[in-house]
Structures are given as structure tokens and as C-alpha cells.
Amino acid sequence: MSVSDGRQGQEEFQKWYQARFNQVKPKPPILKNVFWAFVVGGLICTLGQVIQTYFISLGLSQKEAAGPTSAVLIFLAALFTGLGVYDELGRKAGAGSIVPITGFANSIVAPAMEYKREGYVFGVGAKMFVIAGPVIVYGLVTAVLIGLAYWSFR
Amino acid sequence: MQAYIMAFVIGGLICVIGQLLMDLTPLTPAHVLVLFVVLGGIMSGLGLYQPLVEMGGAGATVPLPGFGHALVSGTIEEINKSGFTGVFSGGLKASAFGVTAAVVFGLLAAVAFNPRG
């Protein structure tokens, strides 16, 4: 048996294995996931509404209240991520805990904490932006491109 | 009360879209977050996101597309106020509170706590 035969056999095996794996791999329980994403995501936004209403009652306009509201949610998410509670919630809530701004804060704290032993520059400082970095990069570029278009055509 | 229900429904529905993308496509959570910020920004530019904010309040501003909306609406507002420089200054100006809070609280939490297990 030549070497190439062995390699071909291995490739075939891998193909068979992948097909078999896809067959037996559990399908995500989509309905259940969607339900929990809706409930948890909805509740986090309702909490945001409560905080925003509070800031507006202090005399801020709806627009001025947006920043402090996000900051409070971010603070809570950072705290609960540190305590290990947020990721527990995320196991059930999926996108319900990822898509709100609290998920953005979680994506900053979790890797920063995880890589702390690599130091405060390459560990904490750099890993904070593993997910937040791309979000800010593409968000800002989108804003600049739309801004340029608006400025040209207005 | 109406405002809380609308925040729950609109915010919940935006999360459902994210969940469906994660379950039915190969997109990871990170991809979904980037996609949502960009889509929120584009919708904002087309004037489609502000109505959602008026309808859902925090239900539209708390999910990540709301971050894209803040960046783009801040940019447009600053262009209206001070011309071309707004293209570069408006986005971060509008989102400064949240971005700074995320960096500061993120660092504090990462320093104060250790991962479990």
C-alpha cells in the first residue's frame, strides 16, 4: 500500500465521519432558544427602560439619558460577569444576553479576566477588545461612510 | 406601563433575530454583534431606526443596533451643526458615555475578579 493510498483512505474516512457527525449532531432546540432569547433580551431592555425613565425623572432629556442608561447597564453586566453570573445566564439566554449592550460589556470583561495571567498589557488590555474592537471598528467606519454620503448629498 | 411593554417586545424581537442568525447560520456571537452594529447604523442612515426608537424606547436603544444608530445619528447631527468635521467627530461624541463606561468598568471588573473554575 503506497503512501498516497493511505492519504486517500484517510480523506474518505474524514468525509464519511463528517457526514455521520452532521447526522447525529444534536440540532439546536431552536424554539426553546428563541423563547429564552426573547424573554431575557426583553427583560434586559425593560430594565434599561426603567433606568432611562429614572434619569428622565431627574430632569434629563430622553437623549441625554441614553448615555447614563447604557453606563448603568454596562456597570451591572461587568459586575455580574466578574461574579460569574452573567455567563450562567448566557447559557440559557443565548442571543438574549449577547445582543443587548450588557452582552457587549460581557464580551469585554470575560476575555480580559480569562487572560489576566498574560499581563495587564497583552492580557487584560488587549483581550478586552477581542470582540469589542471589531464592533467599534466596523461601527465607526459605517458611521463615517454614511456621514460622508450625507455630507456630499445634503 | 405601555413604554415597558414596548421595550420588552421590541428588545426581545431584536434578540430573537440574533438567536435565529446564531442557530440557523454559521455566524458566531461576535459576527452577530458586528453585523447588528453595522445594520443599525445603515438603518439609522436611511431614517428607519429612529421610528423604532420612538416605538420601543430602550427596547431599540439597548440592543447593539442601537449603538450603530447612536454612532450614525450622532455623526449626522454633528455634520448639521459644524459641517465636514462632524463626519469624524460626531460618532464618538454621541457614544462617548457608553464607550468610556465600557472601557473603565470593563477594566475594573477584569482586574477585581478572577475567572471561576
Interface residues (C-beta under 8 A of the other chain):
Chain A: P28 I30 N33 V34 A37 F38 V39 V40 G41 G42 L43 I44 C45 T46 G48 Q49 V50 I51 Q52 T53 A66 G67 P68 T69 S70 A71 L73 I74 F75 A78 L79 T81 G82 L83 G84 G94 A95 G96 I98 V99 P100 I101 T102 G103 F104 A105 S107 I108 V109 A110 A112 M113 E114 K116 Y120 V124 G125 M128 V130 I131 A132 P134 V135 I136 Y138 G139 L140 T142 A143 V144 I146 G147 L148 A149 Y150 W151 R154
Chain B: A3 Y4 A7 F8 V9 I10 G11 G12 L13 I14 C15 V16 I17 G18 Q19 L20 L21 M22 D23 L24 P29 A30 V32 L33 V34 F36 V37 V38 G41 I42 S44 G45 G56 G57 A58 G59 T61 V62 P63 L64 G66 F67 G68 A70 L71 V72 G74 T75 I76 I79 G83 F84 G86 V87 F88 G90 G91 L92 A96 F97 G98 V99 A101 A102 V103 F105 G106 L107 L108 A109 A110 V111 A112 F113 N114 P115 R116
